[in-house]
Amino acid sequence: MPGMENESSVSKAEEIKLQANEAFKAHKYGQAIELYSQAIELNDQNAVYWANRAFAHTKLEEYGSAIQDATKAIEVDPKYSKGYYRRGAAYLAMGKFKEALKDFQQVKKISPNDPDATKKLKECEKAVMKLKFEEAIAVPVSERRSVADSIDYHTVGASHSSPSMSTQVALAAVAVAFLAALVMMVGAAAATKVAILVAVVLGTWWWGGSTEVEPQYSGAKIEGDVVTLDFVKKMMDDFKNQKCLHKRYAFQIVLQTREMLRAQPSLVDINVPDGSHFTVCGDVHGQFYDLINIFELNGLPSEENPYLFNGDFVDRGSFSLEVILTLFAFKCMCPSAIYLARGNHESKSMNKIYGFEGEVKSKLNDTFVELFAEVFCCLPLAHVINQKVFVVHGGLFSVDGVKLSDIRAIDRFCEPPEEGLMCELLWSDPQPFPGRGPSKRGVGLSFGADVTKKFLQDNNLDLVVRSHEVKDEGYEIEHDGKLITVFSAPNYCDQMGNKGAFIRFKAPDLKPDIVTFSAVPHPDVKPMAYANNFLRMFQ
């Protein structure tokens, strides 16, 4: 009886959908996706199933898959507003504001009296207007000047402030009047000698200023130009107590790190001597207190205890500034104690949406936003440990035959492009089946075990280590043991419930020793607290 079988399928699909909803509520988004998929297999003409699965994909940052599912929901039922809503939210998360605007306009058209739809449409319109304005006033890349070259950190925060322009004008007027009177009283020759002496004294005060910070500042201080371990420890203690670092020292750390990173190649070779060890960490995403916990579990970075942090230091977590200044400070203290790789979130477009830009403006100023953007463009794209372990944030490539020399040759000093080797290094993900497929994120691609095997063979490597994805246990071993994902932000965004992990390698065999850990408490500042206003509406 076909009719009865169809009714049974529809009923069974509804039961599975309810189970999927419960998994979603429990933040088990992967399980929810599997259950919604089962419901769709039984009844693919229910737009709700497609839209709900799109929402679960969004929670896992699989925005490409979310757009596909939401589009399918719209095809099934063109009047189903949630389909447009989910697709618009996914476009928004990718920074595609213009595409998002079209979908929210459609939501408003279908539900003209929905106050929530009206509010989100207005926010989206603001975001698009702001984007158009920024595009209109943007300086061409060829004409841009480095903000780093305009900063002298020695003159920031002097113990007495430099005089204002009005003060300078007044002083100049007084000086002219004084000199005229002096000429009349003692003659031109004597007046000239006095004027030169006064000019030297005033000039030193006027332009030089003091190199000391304000006396009321009681936080960590760098003596001279050398970042010491004592300074870094004091700074971390201050950060734990939610105290700020003086802008002068923040500038110094970021500028010194920039010089070191600029001198490195796009692919960095790391040598670990026999008997020594090396630790690789994955995404930290602004979870400063979990970063401190890593150091408590595994020791502070040093020449004898070196680390590689594999990108995505910032965004989402609301202590991103503390994380990046801590990592940069260790780099300044001892360059061989810590290596840093670029992730997809070390970019202007991501920082604008996911919180780092807002956090930096709140805790420091706009100049630092531009400075960090410059420094992120200096971060290397990948590392190779002892010519055997390839470490990259995202993954591998859309074509075979890519050699390490091709990666070294990448001109990385730019914002990440939307295609090509650099994009794929930052964005790609492994998949459980062979070959290549479209990216579930909407950027980069998915690659199978055969792709991993061939890349390793072509480059005489043994293992790929990458990050970029939340894993329940903090790590996952895939592709016949030839690829490990490591993720170091436990209970990601305070809701995923995952563990964090890091990997210790000991030379010469470089066998991975994976250590997992749980999240630690942090002050009551929610993730995404500094994120784009519009994006927070969907959290």
ChimeraX attribute file (.defattr): number of C-alpha atoms within 10 A of each C-alpha:
attribute: neighborCount
match mode: 1-to-1
recipient: residues
	/A:1	5
	/A:2	7
	/A:3	8
	/A:4	9
	/A:5	10
	/A:6	13
	/A:7	12
	/A:8	13
	/A:9	16
	/A:10	18
	/A:11	15
	/A:12	15
	/A:13	24
	/A:14	19
	/A:15	13
	/A:16	20
	/A:17	23
	/A:18	15
	/A:19	17
	/A:20	28
	/A:21	21
	/A:22	15
	/A:23	19
	/A:24	21
	/A:25	11
	/A:26	14
	/A:27	17
	/A:28	20
	/A:29	23
	/A:30	16
	/A:31	18
	/A:32	27
	/A:33	23
	/A:34	15
	/A:35	24
	/A:36	27
	/A:37	20
	/A:38	18
	/A:39	26
	/A:40	22
	/A:41	12
	/A:42	19
	/A:43	19
	/A:44	18
	/A:45	16
	/A:46	18
	/A:47	24
	/A:48	21
	/A:49	27
	/A:50	28
	/A:51	29
	/A:52	25
	/A:53	30
	/A:54	30
	/A:55	30
	/A:56	26
	/A:57	24
	/A:58	23
	/A:59	19
	/A:60	18
	/A:61	19
	/A:62	22
	/A:63	28
	/A:64	21
	/A:65	23
	/A:66	31
	/A:67	27
	/A:68	17
	/A:69	24
	/A:70	28
	/A:71	21
	/A:72	21
	/A:73	30
	/A:74	20
	/A:75	14
	/A:76	17
	/A:77	15
	/A:78	14
	/A:79	17
	/A:80	18
	/A:81	21
	/A:82	19
	/A:83	29
	/A:84	27
	/A:85	23
	/A:86	29
	/A:87	30
	/A:88	28
	/A:89	29
	/A:90	32
	/A:91	22
	/A:92	22
	/A:93	21
	/A:94	20
	/A:95	18
	/A:96	15
	/A:97	22
	/A:98	18
	/A:99	16
	/A:100	25
	/A:101	24
	/A:102	15
	/A:103	22
	/A:104	26
	/A:105	22
	/A:106	18
	/A:107	24
	/A:108	21
	/A:109	15
	/A:110	16
	/A:111	16
	/A:112	12
	/A:113	10
	/A:114	12
	/A:115	11
	/A:116	11
	/A:117	20
	/A:118	18
	/A:119	15
	/A:120	22
	/A:121	22
	/A:122	15
	/A:123	16
	/A:124	24
	/A:125	19
	/A:126	15
	/A:127	20
	/A:128	18
	/A:129	14
	/A:130	12
	/A:131	13
	/A:132	13
	/A:133	11
	/A:134	11
	/A:135	10
	/A:136	9
	/A:137	8
	/A:138	10
	/A:139	11
	/A:140	7
	/A:141	8
	/A:142	6
	/A:143	7
	/A:144	9
	/A:145	10
	/A:146	11
	/A:147	14
	/A:148	20
	/A:149	9
	/A:150	8
	/A:151	15
	/A:152	12
	/A:153	17
	/A:154	19
	/A:155	18
	/A:156	22
	/A:157	20
	/A:158	17
	/A:159	16
	/A:160	14
	/A:161	14
	/A:162	18
	/A:163	14
	/A:164	10
	/A:165	9
	/A:166	9
	/A:167	11
	/A:168	13
	/A:169	12
	/A:170	11
	/A:171	14
	/A:172	12
	/A:173	12
	/A:174	12
	/A:175	16
	/A:176	12
	/A:177	11
	/A:178	13
	/A:179	17
	/A:180	14
	/A:181	13
	/A:182	17
	/A:183	14
	/A:184	10
	/A:185	11
	/A:186	10
	/A:187	12
	/A:188	13
	/A:189	10
	/A:190	12
	/A:191	18
	/A:192	14
	/A:193	11
	/A:194	12
	/A:195	17
	/A:196	11
	/A:197	11
	/A:198	13
	/A:199	14
	/A:200	11
	/A:201	11
	/A:202	14
	/A:203	12
	/A:204	12
	/A:205	14
	/A:206	15
	/A:207	11
	/A:208	13
	/A:209	19
	/A:210	18
	/A:211	16
	/A:212	16
	/A:213	21
	/A:214	15
	/A:215	9
	/A:216	7
	/A:217	13
	/A:218	12
	/A:219	15
	/A:220	21
	/A:221	20
	/A:222	16
	/A:223	11
	/A:224	8
	/A:225	12
	/A:226	13
	/A:227	21
	/A:228	16
	/A:229	17
	/A:230	13
	/A:231	19
	/A:232	22
	/A:233	16
	/A:234	14
	/A:235	23
	/A:236	22
	/A:237	15
	/A:238	17
	/A:239	22
	/A:240	17
	/A:241	10
	/A:242	12
	/A:243	15
	/A:244	18
	/A:245	21
	/A:246	18
	/A:247	17
	/A:248	20
	/A:249	23
	/A:250	18
	/A:251	21
	/A:252	22
	/A:253	25
	/A:254	21
	/A:255	21
	/A:256	17
	/A:257	23
	/A:258	22
	/A:259	14
	/A:260	14
	/A:261	21
	/A:262	15
	/A:263	11
	/A:264	13
	/A:265	20
	/A:266	26
	/A:267	23
	/A:268	19
	/A:269	15
	/A:270	16
	/A:271	13
	/A:272	18
	/A:273	12
	/A:274	11
	/A:275	9
	/A:276	15
	/A:277	17
	/A:278	23
	/A:279	20
	/A:280	25
	/A:281	25
	/A:282	32
	/A:283	29
	/A:284	28
	/A:285	29
	/A:286	27
	/A:287	31
	/A:288	26
	/A:289	21
	/A:290	24
	/A:291	24
	/A:292	19
	/A:293	15
	/A:294	20
	/A:295	11
	/A:296	10
	/A:297	11
	/A:298	15
	/A:299	12
	/A:300	19
	/A:301	22
	/A:302	17
	/A:303	12
	/A:304	13
	/A:305	16
	/A:306	21
	/A:307	24
	/A:308	22
	/A:309	24
	/A:310	31
	/A:311	29
	/A:312	27
	/A:313	31
	/A:314	29
	/A:315	29
	/A:316	27
	/A:317	29
	/A:318	26
	/A:319	30
	/A:320	24
	/A:321	24
	/A:322	25
	/A:323	25
	/A:324	19
	/A:325	22
	/A:326	21
	/A:327	21
	/A:328	23
	/A:329	27
	/A:330	25
	/A:331	24
	/A:332	27
	/A:333	22
	/A:334	16
	/A:335	17
	/A:336	18
	/A:337	19
	/A:338	25
	/A:339	23
	/A:340	23
	/A:341	27
	/A:342	27
	/A:343	29
	/A:344	24
	/A:345	25
	/A:346	25
	/A:347	22
	/A:348	20
	/A:349	17
	/A:350	20
	/A:351	23
	/A:352	19
	/A:353	24
	/A:354	27
	/A:355	27
	/A:356	34
	/A:357	28
	/A:358	24
	/A:359	24
	/A:360	20
	/A:361	14
	/A:362	11
	/A:363	13
	/A:364	17
	/A:365	14
	/A:366	13
	/A:367	14
	/A:368	20
	/A:369	19
	/A:370	15
	/A:371	19
	/A:372	23
	/A:373	19
	/A:374	20
	/A:375	20
	/A:376	22
	/A:377	22
	/A:378	25
	/A:379	27
	/A:380	27
	/A:381	28
	/A:382	29
	/A:383	26
	/A:384	20
	/A:385	19
	/A:386	17
	/A:387	14
	/A:388	16
	/A:389	21
	/A:390	22
	/A:391	28
	/A:392	28
	/A:393	31
	/A:394	30
	/A:395	28
	/A:396	29
	/A:397	25
	/A:398	20
	/A:399	11
	/A:400	12
	/A:401	13
	/A:402	16
	/A:403	12
	/A:404	16
	/A:405	11
	/A:406	12
	/A:407	19
	/A:408	17
	/A:409	11
	/A:410	15
	/A:411	12
	/A:412	20
	/A:413	15
	/A:414	13
	/A:415	17
	/A:416	22
	/A:417	11
	/A:418	13
	/A:419	13
	/A:420	13
	/A:421	20
	/A:422	24
	/A:423	22
	/A:424	24
	/A:425	25
	/A:426	29
	/A:427	29
	/A:428	27
	/A:429	28
	/A:430	26
	/A:431	18
	/A:432	11
	/A:433	13
	/A:434	15
	/A:435	14
	/A:436	18
	/A:437	16
	/A:438	16
	/A:439	20
	/A:440	23
	/A:441	23
	/A:442	21
	/A:443	20
	/A:444	27
	/A:445	25
	/A:446	26
	/A:447	25
	/A:448	19
	/A:449	21
	/A:450	15
	/A:451	21
	/A:452	24
	/A:453	18
	/A:454	15
	/A:455	23
	/A:456	19
	/A:457	10
	/A:458	13
	/A:459	16
	/A:460	12
	/A:461	19
	/A:462	17
	/A:463	23
	/A:464	24
	/A:465	25
	/A:466	31
	/A:467	31
	/A:468	25
	/A:469	22
	/A:470	25
	/A:471	22
	/A:472	16
	/A:473	18
	/A:474	26
	/A:475	26
	/A:476	17
	/A:477	12
	/A:478	17
	/A:479	20
	/A:480	10
	/A:481	12
	/A:482	17
	/A:483	23
	/A:484	21
	/A:485	28
	/A:486	30
	/A:487	33
	/A:488	36
	/A:489	32
	/A:490	30
	/A:491	20
	/A:492	23
	/A:493	17
	/A:494	16
	/A:495	12
	/A:496	19
	/A:497	18
	/A:498	22
	/A:499	21
	/A:500	29
	/A:501	26
	/A:502	26
	/A:503	24
	/A:504	17
	/A:505	19
	/A:506	17
	/A:507	16
	/A:508	13
	/A:509	11
	/A:510	20
	/A:511	12
	/A:512	17
	/A:513	11
	/A:514	16
	/A:515	16
	/A:516	17
	/A:517	19
	/A:518	17
	/A:519	20
	/A:520	13
	/A:521	8
	/A:522	14
	/A:523	10
	/A:524	6
	/A:525	11
	/A:526	14
	/A:527	23
	/A:528	24
	/A:529	18
	/A:530	25
	/A:531	23
	/A:532	18
	/A:533	17
	/A:534	20
	/A:535	19
	/A:536	15
	/A:537	12
	/A:538	12
	/A:539	8
